[in-house]
Amino acid sequence: MRRQRRVLLRKSKQPAEEVFLNLPYDSKFESLYLAYIVGTSAFGLTPRATLELPTGARLDRILALIQSCRYSIHDLSRIQIDRNPPATPRFNMPFELGLAVAYQRSGHNHEWMVFEQVNRRIMKSLSDLNGNDVYIHAGTVAGIFSELCNAFVRSRHQPTVPEMWRVYRGLRQALLGVLHQSGARSIFEARAFRDLCTIASGLVDRYVLTNS
């Protein structure tokens, strides 16, 4: 019966809305990167990222990617203005946030969200956001899941945090296989990103949608 129900859910599943993930691509962010893939997939969204884009004329392609997405999530926790000694500033992420804001402010149906690790730090790094909601995840997977629940509180899909944890653990278990099959040296490569999103979607079908 459960197997039959899962098949019916897959057949009736509508095309997922897409979400642009504007995230740091470095090894220290790996767990949170996976958490964003899991969490957005659990809310019935298809994650997209600049990792998918070929080199050359990237600005036009990034803008087109943002325009294709109903939502965008911008994690500014690695701008690193508080590091001592200071690290090289990262401007790509706030720049891509600016593209999303401009697109939404020009009258298009796009919702952007800002995530950070430390409360109120955004007022130092990007004070123009004063007055806008910033989701504080405290640098933890649990924090990502909790803040995604707040950000998508009006979503038709409402996964629980324990369900997201089950998907996350399943994705972590598949990680070495993904790297082996894709020949990727890290998870921050186009094929690895695509495979991780596909696996996360399948796990969501198993652990989240079948319980809805």
C-alpha positions as CSV (number, residue, x, y, z in Angstrom):
1,M,0.0,0.0,0.0
2,R,2.8,2.4,0.9
3,R,4.6,1.6,-2.3
4,Q,1.5,2.2,-4.3
5,R,0.9,5.5,-2.6
6,R,4.4,6.7,-3.4
7,V,3.9,5.9,-7.0
8,L,0.7,7.8,-7.1
9,L,2.4,10.8,-5.5
10,R,5.1,10.9,-8.0
11,K,2.6,10.7,-10.9
12,S,0.5,13.6,-9.6
13,K,3.5,15.7,-8.5
14,Q,3.4,19.1,-10.1
15,P,6.6,20.7,-11.6
16,A,8.5,22.1,-8.6
17,E,9.2,25.8,-8.3
18,E,12.8,26.7,-8.5
19,V,15.0,28.4,-5.8
20,F,18.3,30.1,-6.6
21,L,20.9,29.2,-3.9
22,N,23.5,31.9,-3.5
23,L,25.9,30.1,-1.2
24,P,29.7,30.0,-0.4
25,Y,31.5,27.2,-2.2
26,D,34.2,26.1,0.3
27,S,34.8,23.0,2.4
28,K,34.0,24.7,5.7
29,F,30.5,25.4,4.4
30,E,29.9,21.8,3.2
31,S,27.4,20.7,5.9
32,L,25.3,23.9,5.5
33,Y,25.4,23.6,1.7
34,L,23.9,20.1,1.9
35,A,21.4,21.4,4.5
36,Y,20.1,24.0,2.0
37,I,19.8,21.4,-0.7
38,V,17.8,19.1,1.6
39,G,15.7,21.8,3.2
40,T,14.6,23.5,-0.1
41,S,13.9,20.1,-1.6
42,A,11.8,19.2,1.4
43,F,9.7,22.3,0.7
44,G,9.0,21.0,-2.8
45,L,11.5,23.3,-4.5
46,T,14.1,22.6,-7.1
47,P,17.5,24.0,-6.0
48,R,19.5,25.9,-8.7
49,A,23.0,27.4,-8.4
50,T,25.7,29.2,-10.4
51,L,27.6,25.9,-10.3
52,E,25.5,24.8,-13.2
53,L,26.6,27.6,-15.4
54,P,29.4,27.3,-18.0
55,T,32.2,29.8,-18.0
56,G,31.9,32.9,-20.2
57,A,29.4,35.7,-20.1
58,R,28.5,34.7,-16.6
59,L,26.7,37.9,-15.6
60,D,24.0,37.4,-18.3
61,R,23.6,33.7,-17.3
62,I,23.4,34.4,-13.6
63,L,20.7,37.0,-14.2
64,A,18.8,34.6,-16.4
65,L,19.1,31.9,-13.7
66,I,17.7,34.3,-11.0
67,Q,14.9,35.3,-13.4
68,S,13.9,31.7,-13.9
69,C,13.5,31.1,-10.1
70,R,10.5,32.0,-8.0
71,Y,12.7,32.3,-4.9
72,S,16.3,33.1,-4.1
73,I,18.2,32.4,-0.9
74,H,21.4,34.4,-0.2
75,D,23.6,33.3,2.6
76,L,26.0,36.1,3.6
77,S,27.6,34.4,6.5
78,R,31.0,34.0,4.8
79,I,31.6,37.7,3.9
80,Q,34.1,37.5,6.8
81,I,34.3,41.2,7.7
82,D,34.9,40.2,11.4
83,R,37.9,37.9,10.7
84,N,41.2,38.7,12.4
85,P,43.4,38.9,10.4
86,P,40.9,40.0,7.7
87,A,40.2,37.5,4.9
88,T,39.7,38.4,1.3
89,P,36.2,39.9,1.1
90,R,33.6,37.9,-1.0
91,F,31.7,40.2,-3.3
92,N,29.9,37.7,-5.5
93,M,27.2,36.8,-3.0
94,P,26.1,40.4,-2.2
95,F,26.3,41.2,-5.8
96,E,24.0,38.4,-6.8
97,L,21.6,39.5,-3.9
98,G,21.6,42.9,-5.6
99,L,20.6,41.4,-8.9
100,A,17.7,39.5,-7.2
101,V,16.5,42.6,-5.3
102,A,16.6,44.7,-8.5
103,Y,14.7,42.0,-10.4
104,Q,12.0,41.8,-7.7
105,R,11.8,45.6,-7.4
106,S,11.2,46.0,-11.1
107,G,7.8,44.3,-10.6
108,H,8.6,40.6,-11.2
109,N,7.3,37.7,-9.1
110,H,10.4,36.9,-7.2
111,E,11.0,36.5,-3.4
112,W,14.5,36.9,-2.1
113,M,15.6,35.9,1.4
114,V,18.8,36.7,3.3
115,F,20.4,34.2,5.7
116,E,23.2,34.9,8.2
117,Q,25.1,33.2,10.9
118,V,25.4,36.0,13.5
119,N,22.5,38.2,14.6
120,R,22.8,41.9,13.6
121,R,26.1,41.4,11.8
122,I,24.4,42.1,8.5
123,M,24.1,45.7,9.7
124,K,27.9,46.0,9.4
125,S,28.3,44.1,6.1
126,L,25.2,45.4,4.3
127,S,23.4,48.1,6.2
128,D,21.1,48.8,3.3
129,L,19.2,45.7,4.4
130,N,18.1,47.5,7.6
131,G,14.4,46.9,8.1
132,N,14.3,43.6,6.1
133,D,14.0,40.2,7.7
134,V,17.3,38.3,8.0
135,Y,17.2,34.6,9.0
136,I,19.9,33.7,11.5
137,H,21.0,30.0,11.4
138,A,23.9,30.2,13.9
139,G,26.1,28.2,11.5
140,T,24.3,24.9,12.1
141,V,22.4,22.4,10.0
142,A,19.6,22.5,12.6
143,G,19.6,26.3,12.3
144,I,19.2,26.1,8.5
145,F,16.2,23.8,8.9
146,S,14.6,25.9,11.5
147,E,15.0,29.1,9.6
148,L,13.8,27.6,6.3
149,C,10.6,26.6,8.2
150,N,10.2,30.3,9.1
151,A,11.0,31.6,5.6
152,F,8.6,29.2,3.9
153,V,5.8,29.2,6.6
154,R,3.2,29.9,3.8
155,S,4.4,27.1,1.6
156,R,2.0,24.4,0.6
157,H,4.6,21.8,1.7
158,Q,5.3,21.9,5.4
159,P,8.0,19.3,6.2
160,T,9.1,18.8,9.8
161,V,12.6,19.3,11.0
162,P,12.9,15.5,11.9
163,E,11.9,14.7,8.4
164,M,14.6,17.0,7.0
165,W,17.1,15.4,9.2
166,R,16.2,11.9,7.8
167,V,16.8,13.3,4.3
168,Y,20.0,14.9,5.3
169,R,21.4,11.8,6.8
170,G,20.5,9.8,3.7
171,L,22.2,12.4,1.5
172,R,25.4,12.3,3.6
173,Q,25.5,8.6,3.2
174,A,25.3,8.9,-0.6
175,L,28.0,11.6,-0.7
176,L,31.0,9.4,-1.4
177,G,29.1,7.5,-4.1
178,V,28.1,10.8,-5.8
179,L,31.8,12.0,-5.9
180,H,32.9,8.6,-7.2
181,Q,30.3,8.4,-9.9
182,S,30.8,11.9,-11.1
183,G,34.5,12.0,-10.8
184,A,34.2,15.2,-8.9
185,R,36.9,16.3,-6.5
186,S,34.5,18.2,-4.3
187,I,30.7,18.6,-3.9
188,F,31.0,22.1,-5.3
189,E,31.0,21.0,-9.0
190,A,28.1,21.0,-11.5
191,R,27.6,17.2,-11.8
192,A,27.9,16.6,-8.1
193,F,25.4,19.4,-7.4
194,R,22.9,18.0,-9.9
195,D,23.3,14.4,-8.5
196,L,22.9,15.6,-4.9
197,C,19.7,17.5,-5.8
198,T,18.3,14.4,-7.6
199,I,19.1,12.2,-4.6
200,A,17.6,14.7,-2.1
201,S,14.4,14.8,-4.2
202,G,14.1,11.1,-4.1
203,L,14.7,11.0,-0.4
204,V,12.0,13.7,0.1
205,D,9.6,11.5,-1.8
206,R,10.4,8.7,0.6
207,Y,10.6,10.4,3.9
208,V,8.5,13.6,3.6
209,L,5.8,13.3,0.9
210,T,4.7,9.8,1.9
211,N,4.0,11.2,5.4
212,S,2.0,14.2,4.1
